[in-house]
Amino acid sequence: MTRTVAREVRRHRDRRKMSAQQLADRTAELGMPIPRAVLANLESGRRDVVTVAEVLVLAAALGVNPTELFCPVGFDEEIELLPGRVADPLSGSQWVNGQLALDLNGPELGFQLPPVGEESNARLAEQHADLLEQVRAREAEVAQQVTNVDAVMTGVRGLETIAASVTDQEYAASVMDQAAEHRKLGDRLKSELASWVSAADKYREVAAQSLRYIRAEMHRRGMLLPPLPPLMKDIDGES
């Protein structure tokens, strides 16, 4: 694993045309100096250990995801993920990121989707965030529809005011015809708005069911519960 990290540090450093000294300087700027001599020993294989903290700082200094240093997807067919056990880098990266669960029952490393109740903490948090993002997106769509209706009806009232203020009856009639057309548009938008509101309410109800499970599981694990939007504040009370 250390050899893999060392090779990837060198590869990313070369790709960025960054000298070892420049990388050392960057790690110092990030608050954890890794001297040039240490980097040289790492890349040459004379240093046979690298700490988690060093991997994180090196990844930040190189501008890459930390998993790219020890699970180089696209550059190795397999890596030694555990002592004596190899895996393809993509599956290894997905395990590290909490997307897959590790199966140690056989001699070869296996991966699978985590069973219900055994999702990683990161996966639970991601699912929670995704659900809330979808809820907020639908609420934003409803809000936009409301804005559209208000804009059209404001235009109708403006046209009616103009028609009432002019003495030219022919012109006033023409303006009222425009107002009538705008009102038809407003009525259609109101009807569509009702459908948007209904769809958003239904999705929020469906999302609430999943969020109740996720938040109950988070609570069981002692995790911090993310805040909820106002319309979903009662989820925890009903879980």
C-alpha positions in Angstrom: 0.0 0.0 0.0 2.8 2.4 0.8 4.5 1.6 -2.5 1.2 2.4 -4.3 0.8 5.7 -2.4 4.5 6.6 -3.2 4.0 5.8 -6.9 0.8 7.8 -7.1 2.3 10.8 -5.3 5.1 10.8 -7.9 2.7 10.4 -10.8 0.4 13.2 -9.7 3.4 15.4 -8.8 4.9 14.8 -12.3 1.6 15.5 -14.0 1.4 18.8 -12.3 5.1 19.6 -13.0 5.6 20.0 -9.3 9.0 19.4 -7.8 9.5 17.5 -4.5 10.5 20.7 -2.9 7.3 22.5 -4.1 5.2 19.6 -2.7 7.1 19.8 0.6 6.4 23.5 0.7 2.7 23.0 0.0 2.4 20.5 2.8 4.0 23.0 5.1 1.4 25.6 4.0 -1.3 23.2 4.9 0.0 22.9 8.4 1.8 19.5 8.3 5.3 19.8 6.8 6.5 16.7 5.0 10.2 17.5 4.3 11.6 16.9 0.8 13.9 14.2 2.2 10.9 12.3 3.5 9.2 12.6 0.2 12.4 11.4 -1.6 12.6 8.4 0.7 9.0 7.6 0.2 9.1 7.8 -3.6 12.3 5.8 -3.7 11.0 3.0 -1.5 13.4 3.6 1.4 10.4 4.6 3.6 8.0 1.7 4.0 5.2 3.4 5.9 2.9 6.3 5.3 0.4 7.6 7.9 -3.3 8.4 7.3 -2.5 12.0 8.1 0.2 12.1 5.5 -2.0 10.6 2.9 -4.6 13.3 3.5 -2.2 16.2 3.5 -0.4 14.8 0.4 -3.8 14.4 -1.4 -4.8 18.0 -0.5 -1.4 19.3 -1.6 -1.7 17.5 -4.9 -5.3 18.5 -5.4 -6.7 14.9 -5.6 -9.1 12.7 -3.7 -7.2 10.8 -1.0 -8.5 7.4 -2.3 -6.7 8.2 -5.6 -3.4 7.7 -3.8 -4.1 4.1 -2.6 -6.9 3.0 -4.9 -5.7 4.3 -8.3 -8.7 3.6 -10.5 -7.7 3.3 -14.1 -4.0 2.7 -13.5 -3.9 -0.7 -11.9 -6.0 -3.8 -12.6 -5.7 -4.8 -8.9 -4.2 -3.6 -5.7 -3.4 -5.3 -2.4 -6.3 -3.8 -0.4 -5.7 -6.1 2.7 -2.5 -8.1 3.4 -2.4 -10.9 0.9 -5.8 -10.0 -0.6 -6.2 -8.1 -3.8 -9.1 -6.2 -5.4 -9.8 -4.0 -8.3 -9.2 -0.4 -7.5 -12.8 0.8 -8.2 -14.3 -1.7 -5.8 -11.7 -0.8 -3.2 -12.4 2.9 -3.6 -16.2 2.3 -3.3 -15.6 0.3 -0.1 -13.4 3.1 1.3 -16.1 5.6 0.4 -18.8 3.5 2.1 -20.7 2.6 -1.1 -19.9 -1.1 -0.9 -19.5 -3.6 2.0 -16.6 -6.0 2.2 -17.2 -9.7 2.1 -14.4 -11.7 3.9 -16.0 -15.1 3.8 -13.8 -16.4 0.9 -10.1 -16.3 0.1 -10.8 -13.5 -2.4 -12.1 -10.2 -1.5 -15.8 -9.8 -2.3 -17.9 -6.7 -2.4 -21.7 -6.2 -2.1 -24.2 -3.5 -1.5 -24.5 -3.2 2.3 -27.6 -4.9 3.8 -30.3 -2.8 5.3 -29.2 -1.6 8.7 -25.5 -2.1 7.9 -25.0 0.9 5.6 -21.9 3.0 6.4 -22.4 6.2 8.3 -21.3 8.1 5.3 -23.9 6.3 3.1 -26.7 7.1 5.6 -25.7 10.8 5.6 -25.6 10.8 1.8 -29.0 9.2 1.5 -30.4 11.8 4.0 -28.9 14.7 2.0 -30.2 13.3 -1.3 -33.7 13.0 -0.1 -33.8 16.5 1.4 -32.3 17.9 -1.8 -35.1 16.3 -3.8 -37.7 17.7 -1.4 -36.2 21.2 -1.6 -36.1 20.9 -5.4 -39.8 20.2 -5.6 -40.6 23.0 -3.2 -38.5 25.3 -5.3 -40.5 24.3 -8.4 -43.7 25.1 -6.5 -42.3 28.4 -5.4 -41.4 29.3 -9.0 -44.9 28.4 -10.2 -46.4 30.6 -7.5 -44.1 33.4 -8.7 -45.3 32.8 -12.3 -49.0 33.0 -11.3 -48.4 36.1 -9.2 -46.6 37.8 -12.1 -49.4 37.0 -14.6 -52.2 38.1 -12.2 -50.3 41.3 -11.4 -50.2 41.9 -15.2 -54.0 41.3 -15.4 -54.7 43.9 -12.6 -52.3 46.4 -14.3 -54.2 46.0 -17.6 -57.6 46.4 -15.9 -56.4 49.5 -14.2 -55.2 51.0 -17.5 -58.5 50.1 -19.2 -60.4 51.8 -16.4 -58.4 55.0 -16.6 -58.6 55.7 -20.3 -61.5 57.5 -22.1 -61.0 55.8 -25.5 -63.5 53.0 -25.3 -62.1 51.2 -28.3 -58.6 51.2 -26.7 -60.1 50.3 -23.3 -61.8 47.3 -24.9 -58.6 46.2 -26.5 -56.8 46.4 -23.2 -59.5 44.4 -21.5 -59.2 41.7 -24.2 -55.5 41.5 -23.3 -56.4 41.3 -19.7 -58.8 38.4 -20.4 -56.2 36.5 -22.3 -53.7 37.0 -19.4 -56.4 35.8 -17.0 -56.9 32.6 -19.0 -53.1 32.1 -18.8 -53.3 32.8 -15.0 -56.1 30.3 -14.6 -54.1 27.6 -16.5 -51.1 28.3 -14.4 -53.2 28.1 -11.2 -54.4 24.7 -12.3 -50.9 23.5 -13.0 -49.8 24.9 -9.7 -52.3 22.7 -7.9 -50.7 19.7 -9.6 -47.2 20.8 -8.7 -48.3 21.3 -5.0 -49.9 17.8 -5.0 -46.8 16.2 -6.5 -44.5 17.9 -4.0 -46.7 16.9 -1.1 -46.8 13.3 -2.2 -43.0 13.2 -2.7 -42.5 14.8 0.7 -44.6 12.0 2.3 -42.7 9.3 0.5 -39.3 10.9 1.4 -40.5 11.2 5.0 -40.9 7.5 5.3 -37.3 6.9 4.3 -36.0 9.8 6.4 -37.7 8.3 9.5 -35.7 5.1 9.0 -32.5 6.9 8.3 -32.8 9.3 11.2 -33.8 6.5 13.6 -30.7 4.5 12.5 -28.6 7.6 12.9 -30.0 8.1 16.4 -29.3 4.4 17.2 -25.7 4.8 16.2 -25.3 8.1 18.2 -24.8 10.2 15.0 -25.7 13.9 14.9 -29.0 14.4 13.2 -29.0 16.9 10.3 -31.6 19.7 10.4 -34.9 19.3 8.7 -36.9 21.8 6.6 -39.9 23.4 8.4 -42.5 21.2 6.7 -40.7 18.0 7.9 -40.0 19.0 11.5 -42.4 16.4 12.9 -40.5 13.4 11.4 -38.5 12.7 14.5 -41.5 13.0 16.8 -43.3 10.4 14.7 -40.3 8.0 14.3 
